Amino acid sequence: MTKDELFTKLKEILVDEFDIDESLITPDALIQEDLELDSIDSVDMIVKVKPLLNAAIPPDAFKSVKTVRDVVDILEPLTN
């Protein structure tokens, strides 16, 4: 899956599952500040994305995530 495809899927999840305004979801959107997702929401987001992946998510992979692009960059290699 390309980064663009993954971004589109992630955007759909954020809109459908978290009721986030689609216009707020950009690659540079900050997960906590712009999208107002707390740590529990972030875990829920990853659970929703898991079916798209072909590999396990490393436990510490999301410690440095700040933006939607960071999420896509971490998940993209796991979709191949």
All heavy atoms as a GROMACS GRO file, in nm:
protein
  629
    1MET      N    1   0.085  -0.117   0.000
    1MET     CA    2   0.000   0.000   0.000
    1MET      C    3   0.090   0.124   0.000
    1MET      O    4   0.187   0.130   0.075
    1MET     CB    5  -0.088  -0.003   0.126
    1MET     CG    6  -0.186   0.110   0.135
    1MET     SD    7  -0.299   0.097   0.279
    1MET     CE    8  -0.389  -0.050   0.242
    2THR      N    9   0.058   0.219  -0.085
    2THR     CA   10   0.138   0.341  -0.090
    2THR      C   11   0.104   0.432   0.027
    2THR      O   12   0.002   0.414   0.094
    2THR     CB   13   0.112   0.419  -0.221
    2THR    OG1   14  -0.022   0.471  -0.216
    2THR    CG2   15   0.132   0.333  -0.344
    3LYS      N   16   0.189   0.529   0.050
    3LYS     CA   17   0.163   0.625   0.157
    3LYS      C   18   0.034   0.703   0.131
    3LYS      O   19  -0.041   0.731   0.224
    3LYS     CB   20   0.281   0.720   0.175
    3LYS     CG   21   0.400   0.652   0.240
    3LYS     CD   22   0.511   0.749   0.268
    3LYS     CE   23   0.626   0.675   0.335
    3LYS     NZ   24   0.731   0.764   0.380
    4ASP      N   25   0.009   0.736   0.006
    4ASP     CA   26  -0.115   0.808  -0.028
    4ASP      C   27  -0.238   0.723   0.002
    4ASP      O   28  -0.337   0.773   0.056
    4ASP     CB   29  -0.116   0.850  -0.175
    4ASP     CG   30  -0.021   0.965  -0.204
    4ASP    OD1   31   0.016   1.038  -0.109
    4ASP    OD2   32   0.017   0.983  -0.321
    5GLU      N   33  -0.232   0.595  -0.033
    5GLU     CA   34  -0.345   0.505  -0.006
    5GLU      C   35  -0.366   0.489   0.145
    5GLU      O   36  -0.479   0.490   0.193
    5GLU     CB   37  -0.319   0.368  -0.070
    5GLU     CG   38  -0.323   0.370  -0.221
    5GLU     CD   39  -0.271   0.240  -0.283
    5GLU    OE1   40  -0.186   0.172  -0.222
    5GLU    OE2   41  -0.318   0.208  -0.394
    6LEU      N   42  -0.257   0.475   0.217
    6LEU     CA   43  -0.266   0.461   0.361
    6LEU      C   44  -0.321   0.588   0.426
    6LEU      O   45  -0.405   0.582   0.515
    6LEU     CB   46  -0.129   0.425   0.419
    6LEU     CG   47  -0.124   0.390   0.566
    6LEU    CD1   48  -0.221   0.277   0.600
    6LEU    CD2   49   0.017   0.351   0.606
    7PHE      N   50  -0.276   0.704   0.377
    7PHE     CA   51  -0.329   0.831   0.428
    7PHE      C   52  -0.480   0.838   0.406
    7PHE      O   53  -0.555   0.878   0.495
    7PHE     CB   54  -0.259   0.949   0.362
    7PHE     CG   55  -0.319   1.082   0.398
    7PHE    CD1   56  -0.299   1.137   0.524
    7PHE    CD2   57  -0.399   1.150   0.308
    7PHE    CE1   58  -0.357   1.258   0.559
    7PHE    CE2   59  -0.457   1.271   0.342
    7PHE     CZ   60  -0.436   1.325   0.468
    8THR      N   61  -0.524   0.799   0.288
    8THR     CA   62  -0.668   0.802   0.257
    8THR      C   63  -0.746   0.710   0.351
    8THR      O   64  -0.851   0.749   0.402
    8THR     CB   65  -0.691   0.761   0.110
    8THR    OG1   66  -0.622   0.855   0.025
    8THR    CG2   67  -0.838   0.760   0.075
    9LYS      N   68  -0.695   0.591   0.375
    9LYS     CA   69  -0.762   0.497   0.466
    9LYS      C   70  -0.764   0.552   0.609
    9LYS      O   71  -0.865   0.544   0.678
    9LYS     CB   72  -0.692   0.361   0.466
    9LYS     CG   73  -0.702   0.287   0.336
    9LYS     CD   74  -0.839   0.227   0.322
    9LYS     CE   75  -0.843   0.134   0.202
    9LYS     NZ   76  -0.976   0.088   0.172
   10LEU      N   77  -0.652   0.607   0.652
   10LEU     CA   78  -0.643   0.664   0.785
   10LEU      C   79  -0.741   0.781   0.800
   10LEU      O   80  -0.810   0.793   0.902
   10LEU     CB   81  -0.500   0.709   0.814
   10LEU     CG   82  -0.470   0.764   0.952
   10LEU    CD1   83  -0.504   0.662   1.060
   10LEU    CD2   84  -0.324   0.805   0.962
   11LYS      N   85  -0.749   0.861   0.698
   11LYS     CA   86  -0.842   0.975   0.698
   11LYS      C   87  -0.986   0.925   0.711
   11LYS      O   88  -1.065   0.979   0.789
   11LYS     CB   89  -0.822   1.054   0.569
   11LYS     CG   90  -0.891   1.186   0.564
   11LYS     CD   91  -0.848   1.258   0.436
   11LYS     CE   92  -0.897   1.398   0.434
   11LYS     NZ   93  -0.853   1.470   0.314
   12GLU      N   94  -1.021   0.821   0.636
   12GLU     CA   95  -1.156   0.763   0.644
   12GLU      C   96  -1.185   0.715   0.786
   12GLU      O   97  -1.294   0.737   0.839
   12GLU     CB   98  -1.169   0.645   0.547
   12GLU     CG   99  -1.174   0.685   0.402
   12GLU     CD  100  -1.167   0.564   0.307
   12GLU    OE1  101  -1.179   0.448   0.354
   12GLU    OE2  102  -1.150   0.586   0.186
   13ILE      N  103  -1.089   0.649   0.848
   13ILE     CA  104  -1.107   0.600   0.985
   13ILE      C  105  -1.127   0.716   1.081
   13ILE      O  106  -1.216   0.714   1.166
   13ILE     CB  107  -0.986   0.513   1.027
   13ILE    CG1  108  -0.987   0.381   0.950
   13ILE    CG2  109  -0.985   0.490   1.178
   13ILE    CD1  110  -0.861   0.300   0.960
   14LEU      N  111  -1.047   0.819   1.067
   14LEU     CA  112  -1.058   0.935   1.157
   14LEU      C  113  -1.193   1.005   1.141
   14LEU      O  114  -1.253   1.049   1.240
   14LEU     CB  115  -0.943   1.032   1.133
   14LEU     CG  116  -0.805   0.981   1.176
   14LEU    CD1  117  -0.695   1.072   1.124
   14LEU    CD2  118  -0.798   0.967   1.326
   15VAL      N  119  -1.242   1.014   1.020
   15VAL     CA  120  -1.372   1.078   0.996
   15VAL      C  121  -1.485   0.989   1.047
   15VAL      O  122  -1.572   1.034   1.122
   15VAL     CB  123  -1.391   1.109   0.846
   15VAL    CG1  124  -1.534   1.152   0.815
   15VAL    CG2  125  -1.294   1.219   0.802
   16ASP      N  126  -1.482   0.862   1.009
   16ASP     CA  127  -1.592   0.770   1.042
   16ASP      C  128  -1.596   0.730   1.189
   16ASP      O  129  -1.703   0.723   1.248
   16ASP     CB  130  -1.582   0.642   0.957
   16ASP     CG  131  -1.604   0.669   0.809
   16ASP    OD1  132  -1.656   0.776   0.774
   16ASP    OD2  133  -1.566   0.582   0.728
   17GLU      N  134  -1.482   0.702   1.247
   17GLU     CA  135  -1.478   0.648   1.383
   17GLU      C  136  -1.464   0.755   1.492
   17GLU      O  137  -1.506   0.734   1.605
   17GLU     CB  138  -1.363   0.548   1.397
   17GLU     CG  139  -1.371   0.432   1.302
   17GLU     CD  140  -1.486   0.337   1.332
   17GLU    OE1  141  -1.527   0.325   1.449
   17GLU    OE2  142  -1.535   0.274   1.237
   18PHE      N  143  -1.404   0.868   1.457
   18PHE     CA  144  -1.376   0.969   1.559
   18PHE      C  145  -1.448   1.101   1.532
   18PHE      O  146  -1.426   1.199   1.603
   18PHE     CB  147  -1.225   0.992   1.570
   18PHE     CG  148  -1.151   0.869   1.614
   18PHE    CD1  149  -1.094   0.783   1.520
   18PHE    CD2  150  -1.139   0.836   1.747
   18PHE    CE1  151  -1.027   0.668   1.558
   18PHE    CE2  152  -1.072   0.721   1.787
   18PHE     CZ  153  -1.016   0.637   1.693
   19ASP      N  154  -1.528   1.105   1.427
   19ASP     CA  155  -1.606   1.224   1.392
   19ASP      C  156  -1.520   1.350   1.378
   19ASP      O  157  -1.560   1.459   1.420
   19ASP     CB  158  -1.718   1.249   1.495
   19ASP     CG  159  -1.821   1.138   1.494
   19ASP    OD1  160  -1.853   1.087   1.385
   19ASP    OD2  161  -1.868   1.103   1.604
   20ILE      N  162  -1.404   1.334   1.319
   20ILE     CA  163  -1.315   1.448   1.296
   20ILE      C  164  -1.348   1.508   1.160
   20ILE      O  165  -1.368   1.436   1.062
   20ILE     CB  166  -1.167   1.404   1.301
   20ILE    CG1  167  -1.135   1.353   1.443
   20ILE    CG2  168  -1.075   1.518   1.263
   20ILE    CD1  169  -0.998   1.293   1.458
   21ASP      N  170  -1.356   1.639   1.157
   21ASP     CA  171  -1.384   1.711   1.032
   21ASP      C  172  -1.274   1.678   0.931
   21ASP      O  173  -1.155   1.696   0.959
   21ASP     CB  174  -1.387   1.861   1.060
   21ASP     CG  175  -1.426   1.944   0.939
   21ASP    OD1  176  -1.403   1.900   0.824
   21ASP    OD2  177  -1.480   2.053   0.960
   22GLU      N  178  -1.315   1.631   0.815
   22GLU     CA  179  -1.219   1.588   0.712
   22GLU      C  180  -1.120   1.698   0.675
   22GLU      O  181  -1.004   1.671   0.646
   22GLU     CB  182  -1.296   1.542   0.588
   22GLU     CG  183  -1.209   1.480   0.482
   22GLU     CD  184  -1.289   1.421   0.368
   22GLU    OE1  185  -1.414   1.417   0.376
   22GLU    OE2  186  -1.226   1.378   0.270
   23SER      N  187  -1.163   1.822   0.677
   23SER     CA  188  -1.075   1.933   0.639
   23SER      C  189  -0.959   1.952   0.737
   23SER      O  190  -0.858   2.014   0.703
   23SER     CB  191  -1.154   2.063   0.626
   23SER     OG  192  -1.203   2.104   0.752
   24LEU      N  193  -0.972   1.900   0.858
   24LEU     CA  194  -0.865   1.912   0.958
   24LEU      C  195  -0.756   1.807   0.940
   24LEU      O  196  -0.646   1.822   0.992
   24LEU     CB  197  -0.923   1.898   1.099
   24LEU     CG  198  -1.023   2.002   1.145
   24LEU    CD1  199  -1.078   1.965   1.282
   24LEU    CD2  200  -0.959   2.140   1.148
   25ILE      N  201  -0.787   1.701   0.865
   25ILE     CA  202  -0.694   1.589   0.852
   25ILE      C  203  -0.603   1.610   0.733
   25ILE      O  204  -0.639   1.587   0.618
   25ILE     CB  205  -0.770   1.456   0.840
   25ILE    CG1  206  -0.868   1.441   0.956
   25ILE    CG2  207  -0.672   1.339   0.836
   25ILE    CD1  208  -0.969   1.331   0.938
   26THR      N  209  -0.483   1.657   0.764
   26THR     CA  210  -0.379   1.676   0.664
   26THR      C  211  -0.256   1.599   0.711
   26THR      O  212  -0.248   1.562   0.828
   26THR     CB  213  -0.343   1.826   0.650
   26THR    OG1  214  -0.284   1.870   0.774
   26THR    CG2  215  -0.466   1.909   0.616
   27PRO      N  216  -0.160   1.577   0.623
   27PRO     CA  217  -0.040   1.506   0.667
   27PRO      C  218   0.031   1.576   0.785
   27PRO      O  219   0.089   1.510   0.870
   27PRO     CB  220   0.049   1.505   0.543
   27PRO     CG  221  -0.049   1.507   0.430
   27PRO     CD  222  -0.161   1.597   0.478
   28ASP      N  223   0.024   1.707   0.789
   28ASP     CA  224   0.094   1.782   0.894
   28ASP      C  225   0.008   1.808   1.018
   28ASP      O  226   0.054   1.872   1.113
   28ASP     CB  227   0.145   1.915   0.839
   28ASP     CG  228   0.253   1.893   0.733
   28ASP    OD1  229   0.334   1.799   0.749
   28ASP    OD2  230   0.255   1.969   0.635
   29ALA      N  231  -0.116   1.758   1.018
   29ALA     CA  232  -0.203   1.779   1.134
   29ALA      C  233  -0.145   1.709   1.256
   29ALA      O  234  -0.104   1.593   1.250
   29ALA     CB  235  -0.343   1.725   1.105
   30LEU      N  236  -0.141   1.781   1.367
   30LEU     CA  237  -0.092   1.725   1.493
   30LEU      C  238  -0.202   1.639   1.555
   30LEU      O  239  -0.317   1.683   1.567
   30LEU     CB  240  -0.053   1.837   1.588
   30LEU     CG  241   0.063   1.926   1.540
   30LEU    CD1  242   0.076   2.049   1.628
   30LEU    CD2  243   0.193   1.847   1.538
   31ILE      N  244  -0.167   1.519   1.593
   31ILE     CA  245  -0.264   1.422   1.645
   31ILE      C  246  -0.337   1.477   1.768
   31ILE      O  247  -0.460   1.473   1.773
   31ILE     CB  248  -0.194   1.288   1.681
   31ILE    CG1  249  -0.126   1.226   1.559
   31ILE    CG2  250  -0.292   1.191   1.746
   31ILE    CD1  251  -0.217   1.179   1.450
   32GLN      N  252  -0.263   1.528   1.865
   32GLN     CA  253  -0.326   1.575   1.988
   32GLN      C  254  -0.382   1.716   1.975
   32GLN      O  255  -0.497   1.741   2.011
   32GLN     CB  256  -0.227   1.570   2.105
   32GLN     CG  257  -0.193   1.428   2.146
   32GLN     CD  258  -0.099   1.424   2.265
   32GLN    OE1  259  -0.026   1.519   2.292
   32GLN    NE2  260  -0.101   1.313   2.336
   33GLU      N  261  -0.304   1.806   1.924
   33GLU     CA  262  -0.345   1.946   1.920
   33GLU      C  263  -0.452   1.976   1.815
   33GLU      O  264  -0.554   2.037   1.845
   33GLU     CB  265  -0.223   2.038   1.898
   33GLU     CG  266  -0.127   2.041   2.015
   33GLU     CD  267  -0.027   1.926   2.014
   33GLU    OE1  268  -0.039   1.834   1.929
   33GLU    OE2  269   0.062   1.926   2.100
   34ASP      N  270  -0.429   1.931   1.691
   34ASP     CA  271  -0.522   1.964   1.581
   34ASP      C  272  -0.642   1.871   1.576
   34ASP      O  273  -0.754   1.915   1.551
   34ASP     CB  274  -0.449   1.961   1.446
   34ASP     CG  275  -0.338   2.065   1.436
   34ASP    OD1  276  -0.348   2.169   1.505
   34ASP    OD2  277  -0.242   2.043   1.362
   35LEU      N  278  -0.619   1.742   1.597
   35LEU     CA  279  -0.727   1.644   1.586
   35LEU      C  280  -0.791   1.611   1.721
   35LEU      O  281  -0.892   1.542   1.727
   35LEU     CB  282  -0.675   1.516   1.519
   35LEU     CG  283  -0.609   1.535   1.382
   35LEU    CD1  284  -0.569   1.400   1.324
   35LEU    CD2  285  -0.699   1.611   1.287
   36GLU      N  286  -0.729   1.659   1.827
   36GLU     CA  287  -0.780   1.643   1.963
   36GLU      C  288  -0.799   1.496   2.003
   36GLU      O  289  -0.896   1.460   2.070
   36GLU     CB  290  -0.908   1.722   1.983
   36GLU     CG  291  -0.888   1.871   1.965
   36GLU     CD  292  -1.014   1.953   1.986
   36GLU    OE1  293  -1.119   1.898   2.022
   36GLU    OE2  294  -1.005   2.076   1.966
   37LEU      N  295  -0.704   1.413   1.961
   37LEU     CA  296  -0.706   1.272   2.001
   37LEU      C  297  -0.617   1.257   2.124
   37LEU      O  298  -0.501   1.299   2.122
   37LEU     CB  299  -0.656   1.181   1.889
   37LEU     CG  300  -0.740   1.172   1.763
   37LEU    CD1  301  -0.674   1.078   1.664
   37LEU    CD2  302  -0.880   1.127   1.793
   38ASP      N  303  -0.671   1.195   2.228
   38ASP     CA  304  -0.587   1.168   2.344
   38ASP      C  305  -0.519   1.033   2.325
   38ASP      O  306  -0.534   0.968   2.221
   38ASP     CB  307  -0.669   1.175   2.473
   38ASP     CG  308  -0.782   1.073   2.479
   38ASP    OD1  309  -0.777   0.970   2.408
   38ASP    OD2  310  -0.877   1.097   2.555
   39SER      N  311  -0.446   0.989   2.426
   39SER     CA  312  -0.370   0.864   2.411
   39SER      C  313  -0.460   0.743   2.391
   39SER      O  314  -0.427   0.651   2.316
   39SER     CB  315  -0.278   0.843   2.531
   39SER     OG  316  -0.353   0.842   2.651
   40ILE      N  317  -0.576   0.742   2.455
   40ILE     CA  318  -0.670   0.630   2.438
   40ILE      C  319  -0.726   0.630   2.296
   40ILE      O  320  -0.735   0.525   2.232
   40ILE     CB  321  -0.782   0.635   2.542
   40ILE    CG1  322  -0.723   0.611   2.681
   40ILE    CG2  323  -0.891   0.533   2.511
   40ILE    CD1  324  -0.817   0.634   2.795
   41ASP      N  325  -0.760   0.747   2.244
   41ASP     CA  326  -0.807   0.758   2.106
   41ASP      C  327  -0.699   0.712   2.008
   41ASP      O  328  -0.729   0.646   1.908
   41ASP     CB  329  -0.846   0.903   2.072
   41ASP     CG  330  -0.969   0.950   2.142
   41ASP    OD1  331  -1.055   0.866   2.176
   41ASP    OD2  332  -0.982   1.072   2.165
   42SER      N  333  -0.575   0.746   2.037
   42SER     CA  334  -0.465   0.706   1.950
   42SER      C  335  -0.451   0.554   1.944
   42SER      O  336  -0.429   0.497   1.838
   42SER     CB  337  -0.334   0.769   1.996
   42SER     OG  338  -0.341   0.910   1.985
   43VAL      N  339  -0.467   0.490   2.058
   43VAL     CA  340  -0.463   0.343   2.061
   43VAL      C  341  -0.580   0.287   1.981
   43VAL      O  342  -0.562   0.193   1.902
   43VAL     CB  343  -0.465   0.291   2.207
   43VAL    CG1  344  -0.485   0.141   2.211
   43VAL    CG2  345  -0.338   0.332   2.279
   44ASP      N  346  -0.698   0.344   1.998
   44ASP     CA  347  -0.815   0.300   1.921
   44ASP      C  348  -0.791   0.316   1.771
   44ASP      O  349  -0.830   0.231   1.692
   44ASP     CB  350  -0.940   0.378   1.962
   44ASP     CG  351  -0.992   0.340   2.099
   44ASP    OD1  352  -0.952   0.233   2.151
   44ASP    OD2  353  -1.073   0.417   2.154
   45MET      N  354  -0.726   0.426   1.732
   45MET     CA  355  -0.697   0.451   1.591
   45MET      C  356  -0.608   0.339   1.537
   45MET      O  357  -0.633   0.286   1.428
   45MET     CB  358  -0.629   0.586   1.574
   45MET     CG  359  -0.582   0.615   1.433
   45MET     SD  360  -0.494   0.772   1.419
   45MET     CE  361  -0.350   0.743   1.520
   46ILE      N  362  -0.506   0.302   1.612
   46ILE     CA  363  -0.414   0.197   1.569
   46ILE      C  364  -0.486   0.063   1.558
   46ILE      O  365  -0.464  -0.014   1.464
   46ILE     CB  366  -0.293   0.187   1.664
   46ILE    CG1  367  -0.216   0.318   1.666
   46ILE    CG2  368  -0.203   0.071   1.627
   46ILE    CD1  369  -0.181   0.376   1.531
   47VAL      N  370  -0.576   0.034   1.651
   47VAL     CA  371  -0.655  -0.089   1.644
   47VAL      C  372  -0.737  -0.092   1.516
   47VAL      O  373  -0.749  -0.195   1.450
   47VAL     CB  374  -0.745  -0.103   1.769
   47VAL    CG1  375  -0.846  -0.214   1.751
   47VAL    CG2  376  -0.660  -0.126   1.893
   48LYS      N  377  -0.793   0.022   1.478
   48LYS     CA  378  -0.875   0.031   1.356
   48LYS      C  379  -0.790   0.014   1.230
   48LYS      O  380  -0.839  -0.034   1.128
   48LYS     CB  381  -0.948   0.166   1.350
   48LYS     CG  382  -1.038   0.193   1.467
   48LYS     CD  383  -1.164   0.113   1.460
   48LYS     CE  384  -1.255   0.154   1.575
   48LYS     NZ  385  -1.360   0.059   1.600
   49VAL      N  386  -0.664   0.053   1.236
   49VAL     CA  387  -0.576   0.045   1.119
   49VAL      C  388  -0.513  -0.094   1.105
   49VAL      O  389  -0.475  -0.134   0.996
   49VAL     CB  390  -0.464   0.153   1.129
   49VAL    CG1  391  -0.374   0.149   1.008
   49VAL    CG2  392  -0.522   0.290   1.144
   50LYS      N  393  -0.506  -0.167   1.215
   50LYS     CA  394  -0.438  -0.297   1.217
   50LYS      C  395  -0.478  -0.393   1.104
   50LYS      O  396  -0.392  -0.460   1.049
   50LYS     CB  397  -0.461  -0.364   1.352
   50LYS     CG  398  -0.335  -0.401   1.421
   50LYS     CD  399  -0.365  -0.460   1.556
   50LYS     CE  400  -0.234  -0.508   1.615
   50LYS     NZ  401  -0.252  -0.567   1.746
   51PRO      N  402  -0.607  -0.400   1.065
   51PRO     CA  403  -0.642  -0.493   0.956
   51PRO      C  404  -0.575  -0.460   0.822
   51PRO      O  405  -0.569  -0.545   0.734
   51PRO     CB  406  -0.794  -0.478   0.945
   51PRO     CG  407  -0.838  -0.430   1.078
   51PRO     CD  408  -0.725  -0.344   1.128
   52LEU      N  409  -0.523  -0.340   0.807
   52LEU     CA  410  -0.457  -0.302   0.682
   52LEU      C  411  -0.312  -0.348   0.678
   52LEU      O  412  -0.247  -0.343   0.574
   52LEU     CB  413  -0.458  -0.149   0.667
   52LEU     CG  414  -0.593  -0.079   0.671
   52LEU    CD1  415  -0.575   0.071   0.671
   52LEU    CD2  416  -0.679  -0.122   0.554
   53LEU      N  417  -0.260  -0.396   0.791
   53LEU     CA  418  -0.119  -0.426   0.802
   53LEU      C  419  -0.090  -0.574   0.780
   53LEU      O  420  -0.171  -0.659   0.810
   53LEU     CB  421  -0.068  -0.385   0.941
   53LEU     CG  422  -0.098  -0.241   0.982
   53LEU    CD1  423  -0.047  -0.215   1.122
   53LEU    CD2  424  -0.040  -0.142   0.884
   54ASN      N  425   0.031  -0.599   0.730
   54ASN     CA  426   0.077  -0.737   0.709
   54ASN      C  427   0.182  -0.778   0.810
   54ASN      O  428   0.241  -0.884   0.798
   54ASN     CB  429   0.134  -0.752   0.568
   54ASN     CG  430   0.027  -0.734   0.462
   54ASN    OD1  431  -0.086  -0.774   0.481
   54ASN    ND2  432   0.063  -0.671   0.352
   55ALA      N  433   0.209  -0.692   0.907
   55ALA     CA  434   0.310  -0.720   1.009
   55ALA      C  435   0.264  -0.658   1.140
   55ALA      O  436   0.180  -0.570   1.143
   55ALA     CB  437   0.444  -0.662   0.966
   56ALA      N  438   0.324  -0.705   1.246
   56ALA     CA  439   0.291  -0.652   1.379
   56ALA      C  440   0.352  -0.513   1.396
   56ALA      O  441   0.458  -0.482   1.340
   56ALA     CB  442   0.344  -0.745   1.486
   57ILE      N  443   0.285  -0.431   1.473
   57ILE     CA  444   0.336  -0.298   1.503
   57ILE      C  445   0.433  -0.309   1.619
   57ILE      O  446   0.398  -0.362   1.725
   57ILE     CB  447   0.220  -0.204   1.541
   57ILE    CG1  448   0.120  -0.193   1.426
   57ILE    CG2  449   0.273  -0.066   1.579
   57ILE    CD1  450  -0.009  -0.123   1.463
   58PRO      N  451   0.556  -0.260   1.600
   58PRO     CA  452   0.653  -0.265   1.711
   58PRO      C  453   0.598  -0.186   1.831
   58PRO      O  454   0.541  -0.079   1.814
   58PRO     CB  455   0.777  -0.197   1.653
   58PRO     CG  456   0.761  -0.207   1.505
   58PRO     CD  457   0.614  -0.205   1.478
   59PRO      N  458   0.615  -0.238   1.952
   59PRO     CA  459   0.556  -0.177   2.071
   59PRO      C  460   0.591  -0.030   2.093
   59PRO      O  461   0.509   0.048   2.138
   59PRO     CB  462   0.610  -0.262   2.186
   59PRO     CG  463   0.654  -0.388   2.125
   59PRO     CD  464   0.688  -0.359   1.982
   60ASP      N  465   0.713   0.009   2.061
   60ASP     CA  466   0.754   0.147   2.086
   60ASP      C  467   0.747   0.236   1.962
   60ASP      O  468   0.795   0.348   1.962
   60ASP     CB  469   0.895   0.150   2.145
   60ASP     CG  470   0.998   0.091   2.051
   60ASP    OD1  471   0.959   0.022   1.954
   60ASP    OD2  472   1.118   0.111   2.076
   61ALA      N  473   0.682   0.188   1.858
   61ALA     CA  474   0.678   0.259   1.730
   61ALA      C  475   0.612   0.396   1.738
   61ALA      O  476   0.648   0.488   1.664
   61ALA     CB  477   0.607   0.175   1.624
   62PHE      N  478   0.517   0.413   1.828
   62PHE     CA  479   0.440   0.536   1.828
   62PHE      C  480   0.483   0.636   1.936
   62PHE      O  481   0.416   0.737   1.957
   62PHE     CB  482   0.291   0.504   1.840
   62PHE     CG  483   0.237   0.449   1.712
   62PHE    CD1  484   0.237   0.313   1.690
   62PHE    CD2  485   0.190   0.534   1.614
   62PHE    CE1  486   0.190   0.262   1.570
   62PHE    CE2  487   0.144   0.483   1.494
   62PHE     CZ  488   0.144   0.348   1.472
   63LYS      N  489   0.594   0.610   2.001
   63LYS     CA  490   0.639   0.700   2.107
   63LYS      C  491   0.671   0.840   2.056
   63LYS      O  492   0.651   0.937   2.127
   63LYS     CB  493   0.759   0.642   2.179
   63LYS     CG  494   0.723   0.525   2.268
   63LYS     CD  495   0.840   0.479   2.348
   63LYS     CE  496   0.796   0.366   2.439
   63LYS     NZ  497   0.903   0.317   2.522
   64SER      N  498   0.719   0.851   1.933
   64SER     CA  499   0.759   0.981   1.881
   64SER      C  500   0.660   1.039   1.780
   64SER      O  501   0.688   1.140   1.717
   64SER     CB  502   0.898   0.970   1.816
   64SER     OG  503   0.891   0.882   1.705
   65VAL      N  504   0.545   0.978   1.766
   65VAL     CA  505   0.445   1.023   1.669
   65VAL      C  506   0.382   1.154   1.714
   65VAL      O  507   0.338   1.167   1.828
   65VAL     CB  508   0.336   0.915   1.648
   65VAL    CG1  509   0.217   0.971   1.575
   65VAL    CG2  510   0.393   0.797   1.574
   66LYS      N  511   0.380   1.250   1.622
   66LYS     CA  512   0.316   1.378   1.651
   66LYS      C  513   0.213   1.416   1.544
   66LYS      O  514   0.114   1.479   1.575
   66LYS     CB  515   0.421   1.487   1.662
   66LYS     CG  516   0.516   1.469   1.779
   66LYS     CD  517   0.590   1.594   1.809
   66LYS     CE  518   0.691   1.582   1.918
   66LYS     NZ  519   0.663   1.505   2.032
   67THR      N  520   0.239   1.375   1.419
   67THR     CA  521   0.152   1.416   1.308
   67THR      C  522   0.091   1.293   1.239
   67THR      O  523   0.136   1.180   1.258
   67THR     CB  524   0.231   1.496   1.202
   67THR    OG1  525   0.326   1.409   1.140
   67THR    CG2  526   0.301   1.617   1.261
   68VAL      N  527  -0.007   1.321   1.155
   68VAL     CA  528  -0.067   1.216   1.074
   68VAL      C  529   0.039   1.155   0.981
   68VAL      O  530   0.044   1.034   0.962
   68VAL     CB  531  -0.186   1.271   0.993
   68VAL    CG1  532  -0.239   1.168   0.894
   68VAL    CG2  533  -0.298   1.318   1.087
   69ARG      N  534   0.128   1.237   0.929
   69ARG     CA  535   0.236   1.188   0.843
   69ARG      C  536   0.325   1.090   0.918
   69ARG      O  537   0.368   0.988   0.862
   69ARG     CB  538   0.321   1.303   0.791
   69ARG     CG  539   0.439   1.259   0.703
   69ARG     CD  540   0.520   1.376   0.657
   69ARG     NE  541   0.427   1.485   0.643
   69ARG     CZ  542   0.411   1.564   0.537
   69ARG    NH1  543   0.483   1.552   0.438
   69ARG    NH2  544   0.321   1.657   0.530
   70ASP      N  545   0.353   1.117   1.046
   70ASP     CA  546   0.433   1.025   1.126
   70ASP      C  547   0.366   0.887   1.133
   70ASP      O  548   0.433   0.784   1.122
   70ASP     CB  549   0.451   1.078   1.269
   70ASP     CG  550   0.535   1.205   1.276
   70ASP    OD1  551   0.611   1.233   1.182
   70ASP    OD2  552   0.522   1.276   1.378
   71VAL      N  553   0.235   0.886   1.152
   71VAL     CA  554   0.161   0.760   1.158
   71VAL      C  555   0.175   0.686   1.025
   71VAL      O  556   0.205   0.566   1.022
   71VAL     CB  557   0.012   0.784   1.191
   71VAL    CG1  558  -0.068   0.654   1.183
   71VAL    CG2  559  -0.003   0.849   1.328
   72VAL      N  560   0.153   0.756   0.916
   72VAL     CA  561   0.164   0.695   0.782
   72VAL      C  562   0.305   0.641   0.759
   72VAL      O  563   0.322   0.529   0.711
   72VAL     CB  564   0.123   0.795   0.672
   72VAL    CG1  565   0.156   0.742   0.533
   72VAL    CG2  566  -0.025   0.829   0.684
   73ASP      N  567   0.406   0.720   0.796
   73ASP     CA  568   0.545   0.678   0.776
   73ASP      C  569   0.579   0.550   0.853
   73ASP      O  570   0.655   0.466   0.805
   73ASP     CB  571   0.642   0.790   0.815
   73ASP     CG  572   0.641   0.905   0.716
   73ASP    OD1  573   0.588   0.890   0.603
   73ASP    OD2  574   0.693   1.013   0.751
   74ILE      N  575   0.524   0.535   0.972
   74ILE     CA  576   0.550   0.416   1.053
   74ILE      C  577   0.474   0.296   0.999
   74ILE      O  578   0.526   0.185   0.993
   74ILE     CB  579   0.514   0.442   1.200
   74ILE    CG1  580   0.616   0.535   1.263
   74ILE    CG2  581   0.504   0.312   1.278
   74ILE    CD1  582   0.578   0.586   1.398
   75LEU      N  583   0.348   0.318   0.958
   75LEU     CA  584   0.263   0.206   0.916
   75LEU      C  585   0.291   0.158   0.774
   75LEU      O  586   0.273   0.040   0.744
   75LEU     CB  587   0.117   0.245   0.929
   75LEU     CG  588   0.066   0.271   1.070
   75LEU    CD1  589  -0.081   0.309   1.067
   75LEU    CD2  590   0.090   0.152   1.161
   76GLU      N  591   0.334   0.245   0.685
   76GLU     CA  592   0.350   0.209   0.543
   76GLU      C  593   0.439   0.086   0.521
   76GLU      O  594   0.401  -0.004   0.448
   76GLU     CB  595   0.400   0.331   0.464
   76GLU     CG  596   0.400   0.308   0.315
   76GLU     CD  597   0.535   0.260   0.264
   76GLU    OE1  598   0.638   0.287   0.329
   76GLU    OE2  599   0.537   0.195   0.158
   77PRO      N  600   0.556   0.077   0.586
   77PRO     CA  601   0.638  -0.043   0.564
   77PRO      C  602   0.570  -0.171   0.614
   77PRO      O  603   0.604  -0.280   0.568
   77PRO     CB  604   0.765  -0.016   0.645
   77PRO     CG  605   0.766   0.130   0.672
   77PRO     CD  606   0.625   0.175   0.669
   78LEU      N  607   0.476  -0.158   0.706
   78LEU     CA  608   0.409  -0.275   0.762
   78LEU      C  609   0.294  -0.324   0.674
   78LEU      O  610   0.234  -0.427   0.703
   78LEU     CB  611   0.354  -0.242   0.902
   78LEU     CG  612   0.458  -0.192   1.003
   78LEU    CD1  613   0.389  -0.152   1.132
   78LEU    CD2  614   0.566  -0.296   1.028
   79THR      N  615   0.264  -0.252   0.566
   79THR     CA  616   0.156  -0.293   0.476
   79THR      C  617   0.207  -0.378   0.361
   79THR      O  618   0.129  -0.433   0.286
   79THR     CB  619   0.081  -0.172   0.418
   79THR    OG1  620   0.170  -0.094   0.336
   79THR    CG2  621   0.020  -0.086   0.528
   80ASN      N  622   0.337  -0.385   0.345
   80ASN     CA  623   0.395  -0.457   0.230
   80ASN      C  624   0.423  -0.601   0.264
   80ASN      O  625   0.437  -0.643   0.372
   80ASN     CB  626   0.523  -0.389   0.183
   80ASN     CG  627   0.495  -0.246   0.140
   80ASN    OD1  628   0.392  -0.218   0.080
   80ASN    ND2  629   0.586  -0.157   0.170
   0.00000   0.00000   0.00000
